Amino acid sequence: MFSNWREAMGDWNPQLFRELKSALKPLPITLAVGLSGVGQGLLLLGFNSTLPDESLKSTYNNYCMTGKEYSACVRDASGHYIVNMPLWWSHMYAFLAIATVLGLLVFGSHLLIQDMAREERRGTFNFIRLSPQSAQQFWAGKLLGVPAPLYFAFALTLPLQLLAGLSAGFSLVHLLCFNLVTMACCVFYFSTALFFSLAGQNFGVLRPWLGSGALASFLVSSIPLASVGEINFNFFELFVPWGLLPRMAEHSDRDWQWYFLPIGHHVILESLFLIANMIFWTTWLWKAMDRRYYSPSSTLLGKVQSYWIVASMELIAIGLFFTDSAKYDYKSSIPGVFFALYNAVFFLFLIAALTPQRQTLLDWVQERRKQATSSDFKKQHWIELLVGEKSPALLAFLVNLVIAGMIVTIGTSIRLGFEQNLNIDRIGLLSGLLLSIGIFMVYAATAQSLLLLRTNKRLVWALAGVSTLFVLPIALSIVLNIGMGGGSTPIILLFSGLPWIAVFNHPGFFVIGTLFAQAAVFAGVNANFQKRLEKASESQLKQLLRDEPLRLPV
């Protein structure tokens, strides 16, 4: 029977069978059981030590039922301290849930990136590409098989999670919702890890540490932000499950709406929205991974694909601003900052996903020379820039920025139509939009120019260059703000990837001057890129002619 099961598994997904055969060995399983057991034991001992000590005559404790704030613990008729055990269990559940999800996502992502690097180093990845199995089978096998010991360790914590959650008074349905969102997060972040393993090949042995380190930093920073009660919503909560915990513990809702749909009024609706968001992003990640699986030299996203993903993303994000007018107060500016940061991070990723590699650009220039004599050359040239797979990506990136800008502008106009009394500077919004388009076109031109370098580390140079352009103005503005005593927004923020923060606090001529400066920088960088591209293509052509053997007529 066991052999039949193995044969069925091998026929259904050979990659999954291969990964499970490697992962489910005695040593990994023993480590999973040991770490899970020891971790839960330490957690119980640690939380038990937080209970009031019965041997003391008087004590203060967070879990005592005192009836008065900052008063000493009181005892019942039998002499025992009256303890708020539901609160104690809820804190244990929250700590256990966050710790296990953090460990599962970070270590699972590290294992996946490390495994893919090993496959590439041994050459087995290229061999698997030639096999009959589909890309979806390969990625599913990796996603389910490589972190299998971690899945087992996580499953061992579920009994304690269930005990703590039910003892805290949480609904069984809410506990199920949290775990379903956790599963969706696993699929999304593990797909992101596989995606990064394809995109970050130039980072070498540092790839697993960079990927898991970046993920750990994001997840840890999202913990306090996801539980801020004064903010109606923030975009960190779209990608983490622990934003549900305060609602589960307090049995309350919040003013989180999407196109006026009250998704924050119930844990189930919020969970469904989070799962749908994860499915959306995971679908696009898998499309990008499939492209690289079948064509390793292609860009991560096609240009037509990028238009669809930008439109979809903006429509999803802008819907979070459609909330009841009576509840749309000054705090709405904070989600606006999160929205700007959310878009900035996405468009930085889009630069990397759309920009072709050096050799691809050189091949495109050679093909364009051959077609230069055709009658419809100019028309084909523009079509190629818009939808072609090998052409430079600047025009396509501009189209994506315009698509995003149009959706934000139309969405904001419609939103303002519901409430005429909102004090929002429309000119400032338009100026911020134009500044954002300008600075991101500078980022894209810089990345494209640096990716044309002859060094093998051109991707590292491009990432370092764009990151410096993005981070440096923000860091300088923070230093200047501290030096000026706070409370101001330095003008240098107009040159950053987040100009929305400063555009409302400076006169219009500063904005116009910044736009002209962006246009000048973009024109200079792009002209330099065009010149270097033509020169590199001519050098390659001369090299090919020099290497081609002379063929004498017979």
C-alpha positions in Angstrom: 0.0 0.0 0.0 2.8 2.4 0.9 4.5 1.7 -2.5 1.3 2.4 -4.3 1.0 5.7 -2.5 4.6 6.6 -3.5 3.9 5.7 -7.1 0.8 7.8 -7.1 2.7 10.8 -5.6 5.4 10.4 -8.1 3.0 10.3 -11.0 1.0 13.3 -9.8 3.9 15.6 -9.0 7.4 14.2 -9.4 9.0 17.3 -7.9 6.9 17.1 -4.7 7.8 13.4 -4.3 11.5 14.3 -4.8 11.3 17.1 -2.2 9.4 15.1 0.4 11.8 12.2 0.0 14.7 14.6 0.8 12.9 16.6 3.6 11.1 13.9 5.5 14.2 12.2 6.9 14.7 11.2 10.6 17.0 14.1 11.4 14.8 17.0 10.1 11.7 15.5 11.7 13.4 15.0 15.0 14.6 18.6 15.0 11.1 19.8 14.1 9.6 17.8 17.0 12.3 18.8 19.4 12.2 22.6 18.6 8.4 22.7 18.7 8.3 20.8 22.0 11.1 22.9 23.7 9.6 26.1 22.4 6.1 25.4 23.7 7.6 24.3 27.0 9.6 27.5 27.4 6.5 29.5 26.5 4.4 27.8 29.2 7.1 28.3 31.8 7.6 31.9 30.8 4.0 32.8 31.0 3.5 30.8 34.2 6.1 33.0 35.8 4.0 36.1 35.0 1.2 35.0 37.3 1.1 36.5 40.8 3.1 34.7 43.5 0.8 33.2 46.1 3.6 33.3 48.7 3.7 37.1 48.8 1.4 39.0 51.1 0.8 41.8 48.7 1.7 42.1 45.0 1.0 44.0 41.9 0.4 42.0 38.6 -1.1 42.7 35.2 -3.3 39.7 35.4 -4.9 40.4 38.8 -8.6 41.2 39.2 -8.3 44.3 41.3 -11.2 46.5 40.4 -9.0 49.6 40.7 -6.2 50.7 38.5 -2.7 50.3 40.0 -4.1 48.7 43.2 -2.7 45.5 44.8 -4.0 42.1 43.9 -6.9 40.9 46.0 -7.6 37.4 47.3 -10.8 35.3 47.2 -12.4 33.7 50.2 -10.0 30.7 50.1 -7.0 33.0 50.0 -6.0 32.7 46.4 -5.3 35.7 44.2 -8.1 36.5 41.7 -6.5 36.2 38.3 -7.9 37.3 34.9 -7.1 34.0 33.2 -8.8 34.9 29.9 -6.4 37.8 29.5 -3.5 35.6 30.4 -4.5 33.0 27.8 -5.1 35.7 25.1 -1.6 37.1 25.6 -0.2 33.6 25.4 -2.2 32.9 22.2 -1.0 36.2 20.6 2.7 35.5 21.4 2.5 31.9 20.2 0.7 32.8 17.0 3.1 35.7 16.1 6.2 33.6 17.0 5.2 30.5 15.0 4.1 32.5 12.0 7.3 34.5 12.0 9.4 31.4 12.3 7.5 29.6 9.6 7.7 32.4 7.1 11.3 33.5 7.7 12.9 30.1 8.0 10.7 28.6 5.2 11.7 31.4 2.8 15.4 30.9 3.7 15.1 27.2 3.0 13.4 27.8 -0.4 15.9 30.4 -1.6 18.8 28.2 -0.4 17.4 25.1 -2.1 16.9 27.0 -5.4 20.5 28.3 -5.2 21.7 24.7 -4.6 19.7 23.5 -7.7 21.3 26.2 -9.9 24.8 25.5 -8.6 24.5 21.8 -9.3 22.9 22.4 -12.7 19.8 20.3 -11.9 17.4 23.3 -12.4 18.3 23.5 -16.1 17.9 19.8 -16.4 14.5 19.9 -14.8 13.5 22.7 -17.2 13.9 20.1 -20.0 11.7 17.5 -18.3 8.0 17.0 -19.3 6.7 18.4 -16.0 5.1 21.8 -16.1 6.3 24.9 -14.3 3.3 24.8 -12.0 4.2 21.3 -10.9 7.8 22.3 -10.2 6.9 25.4 -8.1 4.1 23.5 -6.3 6.6 20.7 -5.4 9.1 23.2 -4.1 6.5 25.2 -2.1 4.9 22.1 -0.5 8.0 19.9 -0.1 11.0 22.0 0.9 9.5 23.5 4.1 7.7 20.2 5.0 9.6 19.9 8.4 8.5 23.4 9.3 4.9 22.6 8.4 5.1 19.6 10.7 6.6 21.8 13.5 3.8 24.3 13.0 1.2 21.6 13.1 2.5 20.5 16.5 1.8 24.0 18.0 -1.9 23.9 16.9 -3.2 22.0 20.0 -1.7 24.6 22.3 -2.9 27.4 20.1 -6.4 26.0 20.2 -6.3 25.6 24.0 -5.1 29.1 24.5 -7.5 30.6 22.1 -10.6 28.9 23.4 -9.5 29.5 27.0 -9.2 33.2 26.1 -12.8 33.3 24.9 -12.0 33.5 21.2 -14.5 32.1 18.7 -13.5 28.8 17.0 -14.5 30.4 13.7 -12.1 33.3 14.4 -9.3 30.9 15.2 -9.9 29.1 11.9 -9.9 32.5 10.1 -6.5 33.4 11.5 -5.0 30.0 10.5 -6.5 30.3 7.0 -5.0 33.8 6.6 -1.7 32.3 7.8 -1.9 29.6 5.1 -2.5 32.3 2.5 0.5 34.2 3.8 2.7 31.1 3.6 1.8 30.6 -0.1 2.4 34.3 -0.9 5.7 34.7 0.9 7.1 31.3 -0.2 6.1 32.2 -3.8 7.9 35.6 -3.2 11.0 33.6 -2.0 11.0 31.5 -5.1 10.6 34.6 -7.2 13.5 36.3 -5.4 15.6 33.2 -6.0 15.1 33.7 -9.8 15.5 37.5 -9.7 18.5 37.8 -7.3 20.9 35.4 -8.9 23.7 38.0 -8.9 23.8 38.0 -5.1 25.4 34.6 -5.0 25.7 32.9 -1.6 24.2 36.0 0.2 20.9 35.4 -1.6 19.2 33.3 1.2 20.3 35.7 3.9 19.3 38.8 2.0 15.8 37.4 1.2 15.0 36.0 4.6 16.6 39.1 6.4 14.5 41.5 4.3 11.3 39.5 5.1 12.1 39.3 8.8 12.6 43.1 8.9 9.3 43.7 7.2 7.3 41.3 9.3 8.8 42.5 12.6 8.2 46.2 11.7 4.6 45.4 10.8 3.7 44.0 14.2 3.3 47.3 16.0 1.9 49.0 12.9 -0.8 46.3 12.4 -2.1 46.9 15.9 -2.3 50.7 16.0 -5.9 51.3 17.0 -6.0 55.0 15.9 -5.4 54.3 12.2 -8.4 53.1 10.2 -6.2 50.9 8.0 -2.6 50.7 6.8 -1.2 48.8 3.9 1.0 46.6 6.1 -2.1 44.8 7.3 -2.8 43.6 3.7 0.1 41.2 4.0 0.2 40.0 7.6 -2.3 38.0 9.7 -1.8 39.6 13.1 -3.9 42.6 12.3 -6.8 40.2 13.2 -5.6 39.7 16.7 -6.9 42.9 18.4 -10.4 42.3 16.9 -10.3 38.7 18.0 -9.3 39.7 21.6 -11.6 42.7 22.0 -14.6 41.2 20.0 -14.8 44.6 18.3 -14.9 46.0 14.8 -13.2 49.0 13.2 -13.8 51.5 10.4 -12.0 49.6 7.6 -14.0 49.7 4.4 -13.3 48.9 0.8 -15.6 50.8 -1.7 -17.9 51.3 1.3 -18.1 47.6 2.0 -17.5 47.2 5.8 -14.8 44.6 5.7 -13.5 45.7 9.1 -16.8 45.1 10.8 -16.3 41.4 11.1 -13.2 39.1 11.4 -14.6 36.8 8.7 -15.0 39.6 6.1 -11.6 40.9 6.9 -10.0 37.5 6.6 -11.7 36.9 3.2 -10.4 40.2 2.0 -6.8 39.4 3.2 -6.9 35.9 1.6 -8.2 37.4 -1.7 -5.4 40.0 -1.7 -2.8 37.2 -1.2 -4.3 35.2 -4.0 -4.1 38.2 -6.3 -0.4 38.8 -5.7 0.4 35.1 -5.7 -1.2 34.7 -9.1 1.0 37.4 -10.6 4.1 36.0 -8.9 3.5 32.6 -10.4 3.0 34.2 -13.9 6.4 35.9 -13.5 8.0 32.7 -12.3 6.6 30.7 -15.2 8.2 33.2 -17.6 11.6 32.7 -16.1 11.1 28.9 -15.9 10.6 28.6 -19.6 12.9 31.5 -20.7 15.7 32.3 -18.2 16.8 35.4 -20.1 13.4 37.1 -20.3 12.2 39.9 -18.1 10.2 38.9 -15.0 7.1 40.6 -16.3 5.9 41.2 -19.8 4.9 44.8 -20.7 1.3 43.9 -21.3 1.2 42.0 -18.1 2.5 45.0 -16.2 -0.3 47.2 -17.5 -2.9 44.8 -16.1 -1.2 44.3 -12.8 -0.7 48.0 -12.2 -4.4 48.8 -13.1 -5.6 45.9 -10.8 -3.3 46.9 -7.9 -4.4 50.6 -8.0 -8.1 49.7 -8.2 -7.7 47.4 -5.1 -5.7 50.0 -3.2 -7.7 53.1 -4.0 -10.9 51.3 -2.8 -9.6 51.4 0.8 -10.1 55.2 0.7 -13.8 54.9 0.0 -15.1 55.0 3.5 -18.0 56.8 5.2 -17.5 60.5 5.0 -18.4 61.0 8.7 -15.5 58.8 9.7 -13.0 60.2 7.2 -11.1 62.6 9.5 -7.6 63.9 9.9 -6.3 60.4 10.5 -6.9 59.6 6.8 -3.6 61.4 6.0 -1.7 58.5 7.7 -3.1 55.9 5.4 -2.2 58.3 2.6 1.4 58.1 3.6 1.2 54.3 3.7 -0.4 54.3 0.2 2.4 56.4 -1.2 5.0 54.1 0.3 3.1 51.0 -0.9 3.2 52.5 -4.5 6.8 53.5 -4.2 7.9 50.0 -3.2 5.8 48.4 -6.0 7.2 50.7 -8.7 10.7 50.0 -7.6 10.0 46.3 -8.0 8.4 47.1 -11.4 11.6 48.7 -12.6 13.5 45.5 -11.9 10.8 43.4 -13.4 10.5 45.2 -16.8 14.1 46.2 -17.5 15.7 43.8 -20.0 19.2 42.4 -19.6 22.2 43.8 -21.4 22.5 41.0 -24.1 18.7 41.2 -24.7 19.0 44.9 -25.5 22.0 44.4 -27.8 20.1 41.7 -29.7 17.1 44.1 -30.0 19.3 46.8 -31.5 20.7 44.3 -34.1 17.2 43.3 -35.1 16.1 46.9 -35.4 18.9 47.7 -37.8 17.8 44.9 -40.0 14.2 46.3 -40.1 15.3 49.9 -40.6 14.6 49.7 -44.4 10.9 48.6 -44.0 8.2 51.2 -44.8 6.4 50.9 -41.4 9.6 51.0 -39.3 8.6 53.9 -37.1 5.2 52.4 -36.4 6.7 49.0 -35.6 9.3 50.7 -33.4 6.7 52.3 -31.2 4.7 49.1 -31.0 7.8 47.3 -30.0 8.6 49.8 -27.2 5.1 49.4 -25.9 4.6 45.7 -26.0 7.8 44.1 -27.1 9.7 41.7 -24.9 13.2 42.8 -25.8 13.0 46.5 -26.2 13.9 49.1 -23.5 11.3 49.5 -20.9 11.1 53.3 -20.3 8.1 53.9 -22.4 6.2 51.0 -20.9 7.2 52.2 -17.5 5.8 55.6 -18.3 2.6 54.1 -19.4 2.3 52.2 -16.1 2.9 55.4 -14.2 0.2 57.2 -16.2 -2.2 54.3 -15.6 -1.6 54.5 -11.9 -1.9 58.3 -12.0 -5.2 58.2 -13.9 -6.7 55.7 -11.5 -5.6 57.7 -8.4 -6.8 61.0 -9.9 -10.2 59.6 -11.0 -10.6 57.7 -7.7 -9.7 60.8 -5.7 -12.2 62.9 -7.7 -15.0 60.4 -7.1 -14.1 60.2 -3.4 -14.2 64.0 -3.1 -17.6 64.0 -4.8 -19.1 62.1 -1.8 -18.0 64.8 0.6 -17.6 68.5 -0.5 -16.4 69.6 3.0 -13.1 67.6 2.9 -10.2 70.0 3.1 -7.9 68.5 0.5 -5.6 70.5 -1.7 -6.3 69.2 -5.2 -3.5 71.2 -6.8 -1.1 69.7 -4.2 -2.4 66.2 -5.1 -1.8 66.8 -8.8 1.7 68.2 -8.1 2.6 65.2 -6.0 1.4 62.9 -8.7 3.6 64.7 -11.4 6.6 64.7 -9.1 6.2 61.0 -8.4 6.0 60.2 -12.1 9.1 62.3 -12.8 11.3 60.9 -10.0 10.4 57.3 -10.9 11.2 57.9 -14.5 14.6 59.0 -13.3 14.9 55.8 -11.2 14.0 53.7 -14.3 16.4 55.5 -16.6 19.2 55.1 -14.0 18.5 51.4 -13.6 18.4 50.8 -17.3 21.7 52.7 -17.8 23.4 50.8 -15.0 22.2 47.4 -16.3 24.1 48.1 -19.5 27.4 48.0 -17.7 29.8 45.3 -18.8 30.4 43.9 -15.3 28.7 40.7 -14.2 27.5 42.6 -11.1 25.4 45.0 -13.1 22.3 44.0 -11.2 24.0 44.8 -7.9 25.1 48.2 -9.2 21.6 49.0 -10.5 20.0 48.0 -7.2 22.6 50.0 -5.2 22.2 53.1 -7.5 18.4 53.2 -7.4 18.3 52.4 -3.6 20.7 55.3 -3.0 18.6 57.7 -5.0 15.5 56.6 -3.1 16.9 56.5 0.4 19.4 59.4 0.4 16.9 62.3 0.1 14.7 60.8 2.8 17.6 60.3 5.1 18.9 63.8 4.6 15.5 65.2 5.2 15.3 63.4 8.5 18.7 64.8 9.5 17.7 68.3 8.5 14.4 68.1 10.2 16.1 67.0 13.5 18.6 69.8 13.0 15.8 72.4 12.5 14.1 71.2 15.7 11.4 69.2 14.0 8.0 70.2 12.7 9.1 71.0 9.2 9.4 69.2 5.9 12.7 69.9 4.1 12.5 70.8 0.5 14.8 67.9 -0.4 11.8 65.6 0.0 10.5 66.9 -3.3 13.4 65.1 -4.9 12.6 61.8 -3.1 10.3 58.9 -4.1 7.8 60.2 -1.5 7.2 63.8 -2.7 3.7 63.8 -1.3 5.0 64.4 2.2 6.5 67.8 1.2 4.5 69.0 -1.7 1.7 70.6 0.4 4.3 72.6 2.5 6.2 74.4 -0.3 5.3 77.1 -2.8 4.4 76.2 -6.4 7.6 77.5 -8.0 9.6 75.0 -6.0 7.5 72.2 -7.4 7.9 73.6 -11.0 11.6 73.9 -10.5 11.8 70.3 -9.2 9.8 69.1 -12.3 12.3 70.8 -14.7 15.2 69.4 -12.7 13.7 65.9 -13.0 13.2 66.3 -16.8 16.8 67.5 -17.3 18.2 64.6 -15.3 16.0 62.1 -17.1 16.9 63.5 -20.6 20.6 63.4 -19.7 20.6 59.8 -18.4 18.5 58.6 -21.2 20.6 60.2 -23.9 23.7 58.7 -22.3 22.0 55.3 -22.3 21.1 55.6 -26.0 24.6 56.5 -27.0 26.2 53.7 -24.9 23.6 51.2 -26.3 24.5 52.0 -29.9 28.2 51.9 -29.2 27.9 48.5 -27.4 25.9 47.1 -30.3 28.4 48.3 -32.9 31.2 46.8 -30.9 29.3 43.5 -30.7 28.7 43.5 -34.4 32.4 44.2 -35.2 33.3 41.3 -32.9 30.9 39.0 -34.6 32.3 39.9 -38.0 35.8 39.5 -36.8 35.1 36.0 -35.4 33.1 34.8 -38.4 35.4 32.6 -40.6 36.1 33.7 -44.2 34.2 31.6 -46.7 35.8 31.4 -50.1 33.6 30.7 -53.2 33.8 27.1 -54.5 
